[in-house]
């Protein structure tokens, strides 16, 4: 279907784009926040407690932070060290997509599924804006692959590996991991009628392995919360960490009671899917629709040529998360492996059945997506943030030349679809990782101010802030959380530095405080882009300021 030389070359380019993103500054809020939480584990030598600033953190389990802390221990506290576990988990997820595709279909489908997974936009983004979902996604698809293999082969090794992977996934984000693993497997069992596979002593061993895998996380929750019922967490006392992770967590997210409500739109994840699976979106929707049509024709009777694991899993997961009152786009990351396998199987079937008319239409769609990527890249590089070096022009021109060559090259349509789709993802994300994000992060005051602090040898121990508002990027790049004080307490301090916004600066001035040095940086919430910011002519209108002043 695709030559090994081209396949591995494309994968090599994908990994290069991932690596390029490793050295970009961390994004506020989540990436920088989680990086600081893991940093505190290392610095305070406390791997059982999680803190979000001054508050004890109950919301997510410990695994993501433990892995980041381990990376810090090995490589030091750097943004690229924080990203290593997430990228490794993504590579594990890609390999598991290959294994799952090969199990359900064939080797070619597996290879294509891995490529689709690694180039889906939300997966590319998760490798630079690393949150808990990178580790969650990698280990959930590993668990699905291994447990599905057990269902087909009754192999003891596979059920043990699947149980362990499920335990790591559960220790990363809680109950959602079990839903993501369980739904596809239940659909597979229902379709293949192999329920007896779980009437075995091997299942009892797997449950034991799962329990062992989650035991460290449960002990950490017990140590931080269950042993201390006097702690007030989110306005409630007597919080049990173990009860929370087994029961309360998902209900709080579904109802919005814990995190608050941000969307009651039941179609949120549908229109979010339109961009998170780019450049494969239309192919994914076509694959989903085609598979539903086929299974209806078969009246859902078992046929060895097809599977219901991906389609059923996607459908059930979408239904459940769509009813949650708190929604974020990266919640769809967990469905990307299933979509990747389903889409790969669809493309392979078009190739095998030589459906030239359908392939030609889809190729036209992918040309359209590629043209949009070209336009977006040009706007980013020549309008939003203009290139400043000749080296950048050479790189972009070379990328354009390679892609145009493959656009004009006379080869099979299905091969063009795969190649140009991958190049669409590579072009967009290379521009983002190497140019757009570094330029954008100049407007993240915390990381910029940390550079100013280092350049001017300002003592980090003498820096304060006068509110509980989080300063994650400043905390991380200072390698120390900023101390919190109040306006009143400042009267008793001298020779200190205070990090403030515009309103706080005016308040200090009105209270009669004086300072002899001041550094100012532009501030914008970079993860919430808007047209006025992207337009250089109106950018200044939406910028805020952050100030570091020396009170003598």
N, C-alpha and C positions, 0 to 999 in steps of 0.2 A: 504493500500500500504506500509506504514511504520508505525510502532507502535508509539504511542505518547511518550512513554518512550524514545525510541531511538531518535526520532525527537527532543525532547526538550533537550536531553543530547548533541546531536550534536550542536544545537544552543547555548547551554551554553558554549561549548568548543570554538565556533567561537567568542563569545563575550569575552571570556578570552584572546584569541589571540589579539583581538582589544584592550583590556585594556592593555596588555603587551606592545603594540606599543605606547600607550599614553605618556609614560615616557621617550621615546627615544628623543634625541636632535633633533631640527628642521633641516630640510635639506635646503641647499642653492641650487637654488636661490628662487623659488617661495614661498615655505612654510615660510621660514624665512622672506622673503620680505613682504608677506602679514601680518605676525604676527607683524612685526615692524610698518607697516602702521596702523594697528588697535591699537597698543600700543601708537602711537603718538596721536591718537584720544583721548584716555583716559588721557594721560599725559598733553596734551595741551588743554583739555576740548573743543575740536572743532570737532564736529561730522558731520559737513557739508562739510568739505574739506578733500580731499585725496591728499597725497603727497607720491611720490616715491623718497626718498632721498630729494634733494633740488628742484626737479621738481614737478610741479602740475600734477596730475594723472587723465587722461581723459578716459583711455581705458576700464575700467570695472565699473559697478555701485557699490553702497555702501553696499548692504545687507550683503554680507559675512563679511565685515569689521565691520559692526554694531553688528553682532552676536558675533564675536570674542571679540569686545570691551565690550559687555554686559557680556560675560563670564569673562573677566578680572576684571570687576567691582565687580562681585560676588565672584570670587575665587582668584583674584590676577593675576599678570602677570607671567604666567608659561607656558611651552610648552604644558602641559596636558590641561590647561585651554583653550589654543588656539584650541586644537583639539576637545574639547567637542561638539561645534555646528556641526562640520562635521560628527562626529560619530552619534550624535542624528539624523541628517538628513539622514544618511545611514540606521539607524534603521527605520526611517519613510519610506524610500524608500522600505525597505524589507517588511514592513507591507502593503504598497501600492501594491507591487507585489503580495502579498497574496490576497488582495482584488480584484485586476484586474484579476488574474488567476481564482479566485472563480466566478467572474462575467462572464467571457468569457467561462469557462469550469465547474469546480466543486471545492469543498473545497480541495480535495487531490492535484489537480494541483496547486492551490494557495499556499498550504503549501510547496510544492516542489519548486515552483518558488521563494519563499522567501529564501529558503536554497541555491538555485543555485546562486541567486543574491549576497547574503552575502559572498559566497565563491569564486566568480569569482576573478581572480588575480588582475585585475585593481581596483576592489572595495576594496579588502583587502589593496592594496597599497594606495588607496585614503584616508584610515582611518588613516594612519601614515604620509603620505606626503600630508597633507591637503591643497587643493587649492579650488577655487570657485566651482569646478565641483561637490564636495560632496553635497553642499547645492542645487546646480542646479539640480542634478539628483534626489535627494529626493523629491523636490517639483514639478518637471515636472511629475514624475510618479504618485504622488498624484493627480495632476491636471487631468492627463489622466484617472485615475481610477474614479475620481468623475464625470468628464464630460461624460465619457462613461456610467456610472451608470445613469446619468440624461437622456441620450439618450434612455436607456432601460426602465426607470421607470417614467420619467418626474418629478422626485422629486426636489422640490425647494431647499431643504437643500443641495443636491449634486451639483447643479449648482452653488450655492453660495460658497461652499467649493472649488469647482474646479476653480472658478474665482479668489478666494483669493490666492490659491496655485499658479496659473498662474502668479499673480501679484508679489508674492515673488520670483518666478523663474526669471521673467523678471527683477526684481530689483537686481538680483544676477549676471546675465551675459548678459542681453540685448535680442536682437531679436532672437538669436538662441533658446531661451526658447520657443518662440511662434511657431517656426518651428517644434521643437521636440514634442510639444503638438498638434499642428495643423495637421501635416501630418498623424499620426495614427488615429486621430478622423475623418478626411476627408475620409480616407480609410474605416473606420468603417461605416460611413454614406453611402458611395458609395455602400458598400457590402450589408448592411441591408436595404437600400432604405428608411431610416427614416429621410429624410431631413426636414420634417415638424416639427420635434422637436425644430428646431431653429426659427420657426415662432410663437413665444410666447413672452408675456410680461416678462417672467422670464429671457429671454436673455438680455433684456434691464437692468434689475436689476443686472445681472451678469456683464455686461459691466461697470456699475456704481461701483460695488464692486472691479473690476479689477482696475479701475481708482483711487479709494481710496487707494488701496494697493500700487500702484506705485507712489502715490503723494509725499510721503516723499523723495524718491529717486530723483524725478524730481525737487523738491524744492532745494535739495542739489546741483544738477547740475546747476540749475538756479543761486543759490547763489554764487557758486564758479566761474562759467564761463560766463553765460549770462549777469550778472551784471557788468562784467569786460571785455569788448571787447578789452581793451588795452593789455591783457595778450597774450603772444606769446606761443602757445602750438604746439610742433613739427614743429616749423618754420612757423606757420601760426597764424595770429591775427584774432580777431573777431570770436572766436570759440564759438558756441552755444552748451552748454552741452545737452540741450533738443533735438536740431536738430541732434546732434551726435548720441544719444542713439536710436532715432527713425529711423534714416536714414543712417548716415555715417558709423556707427560701422561695420556692416556686410559687406558692400562694401569694406571697408578698409581691412578686414580680407580676403575676397575672392580674392582681387587683390594683397594683400601684401603691399599696399601703406602705411599703418600705422605701422604694426609690421615688415615689411620686408618679403622677400620670403625665405622659408627654404626647400620647396619641391614642385616640379611640377610633382611628381610621382602620377598618378591617381589611382594606385593600393596600395598606401601607407597604407590605412586603412584596406585593405584586408589582407596583410601580418602582419599588426599590430594586427589584430583580432586573429591571430593564437596563440598569447601569452596572450592577455589581457583577454580572456574568459577561460583560463585554470583553472581547469582541464576539463572543459565542452566543449572545442572547437569542437572536432569531433562530439559530440552529437548535438551541436548547428548547425553545418553545415548540418548534417543529417536531423535535424528537418526542417531547411530552405528548403533543397532540396525536402524532402518528402511533405511539404506543397505546394510548387509550383506544384509538380507533381499532387497532389490531386485536386487543384483548376483548373488546366488545364483540367483534366478529367471532372470536373464538368462544364467546360466552364465559370467559375467564377459566376455561378448562385448561389444564396443564398441557403445555407444549414445550418440549425440551429446547426449542429454538429461541424461546423468550424467557423472560424473568419478570417478577413483580416486585423484587426487592427495591429497586431504585424508584420506580414510579409510585408504588405504595408508600414508601418511606417519605419521599418528597411531599406527597399529598397530605399525609397525616401530620408531618412536622409543620407544614404551612398552616394547616387548620389550627393547630394548638397555639403556635406563636402569634397568629393573627388576632387571637382573643386577648393577648396580654395588653395591659394598659400602659406599659412602659416598653417602647420599641426603639431600637437603634439599627441602622443599616447593617452593621457587622454581625448581627444575630443570624443573618443568612449564611454566614461562612460555613456553618455546619452542614448546609445542604449542598455545598459546592462539589464535594466528592461524588455524591449521588447524581447530580446533574452532569458531571463530567463523564461518568461511566455511561449514563443514558445517552448523552449526545454523541459520544464516541461510537456506541453501538449503532446509532442511527446513521452516522456518516459511513461506517463500514458497510452497513446493509445497502446504502445507496450505491456504493462502489461495487459490491458483489452482484447486485441486481441490475447494474448498469442503467440506472434511471437517469438518463442524460438530461431530460427536460427539467426534472426537479433540481438536479445538481447545477444546471446552468442558471436557474433562477436564484438559487442560494449563493452561487458565485457572484452574481450581480449584487446581491444584498451585501456580501462581504466587501466588494469593491466600494460600495457606498459607505460602509463603516470606515474603511481605510481612508476614503476621501475626507471624512469628518475628522479623522485623526490627523491627517495632513494639515487641515485647516486649523485645528486646535493647536498643533505644534507650532505652526507659523505665528499664530496670534500670541502664544506664550513667549516665543523667542524674539519676536520683533515688535511686540506692542505692550503686553502686560509687564514683562521684565526683559528689557532689551539686552541682547548679547553684548558683552564688553570685550571679548577677545577673539582674535582670528582663529584660534584653535577650536572654538565652539562652532564657528561657521564651517570649518573643515569637517568636523565630526558629523554635524547635521547634514551637510551636503553629501557626505559619503553614505550615510544611512538612507537618504532619499534615493541616491543612485542605485544602491543594492535593491531596494524595494521596487523601484521602477523597472529594473532589469527583470525581476521575477514577475512583475505585472505583464511585461511584454513577451516573456519566454513562452514558447509554444509547448505546453505539456498538458496532461490530463486535468480536467476541471477539478476533480476531487483533490488532487495534489495541490492545485492552486488555492483551493479553499483553505486547506490546512496551513500552507506556507504563508499566505497573505494574512490570515487571521493571526497567526503567531507574530508576524512582523508588525501588525497593527498594535498589538499589545506591547511589543518590545519598543517600538518607536515612542509611543505615548509615555510609557513608564521610564524609559531612558531620559526623555526630556524632563519628566517630573522629578526623578531622583537626582539628576545631575545638574539641573538648572532651576526649575520652578521652586522646588522645596527649599534649596539653599537660599534662594532670593527671598522667598516668602518668610523664612525664619529670621531674616533681618528685622522683621516687625514683631518678633516675639521678645518683649522687653526683658524677661527674666534671663534668657540665655545670653542676650546682648549685654545686659548689665553685668553678668558674671565675667564676661571678657574684660569689661572696663575695670572691674574690681581687681582682676588678676594683673592687668597692665599697669595699674596704679598702686599695686601692693597694698591695697586696703585690707586691714585685718578682719577676717571673716567673723571672728568671735565678737567683734564690736558692732555687728550689723543687727538692726532690729526692724520690726514692722509694727504698726499701731492698729492692726486689725487681725482677725482670724482668717481673712481671705487667703487662699492657698497661693503659694509662689513656687510651684513644683520645679520649673526649669531653673530658677535661681538657686533653689535648694540643691538640685542635682549637680549643677556645674560648679557651685561653691563646695560641693561634697559635704554640706552641713545644712540642716534646716535652719531657716532664719528664725531668730528668737522673737517671741511675741511680747509686746508690752502695751501700755495704754498712754494716752496723752498725759494723764495725771502723773504717771510714774516717770515720764521723761524729765520732769522738774528735778528729780533726784539723781539724774545721770548727766555725765559730761564726757566729752571726747568720744562721742558715739556717732555711728552712721545710721540713718533711718531711711527705709525704703517706702515710698509713698506714691499715691496717685495724685491727680490734680486737686481733687477735693480735699484730701488730707493735707496737701501742701498749703492750701489756702487756710485751712483750719489752724495749722501750726503757726502760720503767719499772724492770724487774728489773735492767737493766744499769746503772742509776744515772743515766740521763739526766734532765734537768729542763727544763721549758719554761715560759714565762711567758704565752703566748697559745695558744688552741686554738679551732678552728672545726670543727664536726661536721655532717655531712650524712647523710641516710638513703640507703641503697643497696639496690637490688633489681635482679636480672637481668631487665630489662623485656621482653626478647624471649622469655622463658620463663615465661609467666604461669601461675599456679596458683590454685585456688579459694580457698585461705587468704589470698592477697594481695588478690584481688578482693572478698573479704568484709571490710568495714571493721572488723568486730568482731574479726577474727583477723589483720589485716594486720600489726600490730606484731610478731607472733610470728615472721614470716618475714623481717623487715627486718634488714639488717646496717648497719654504720656505717662511714663513712670520715672520717678526721680530718686536719686540717692543723695542725701544731704548730710553734711558733717556738722553736728551741733557741738560746739566747743565749750 
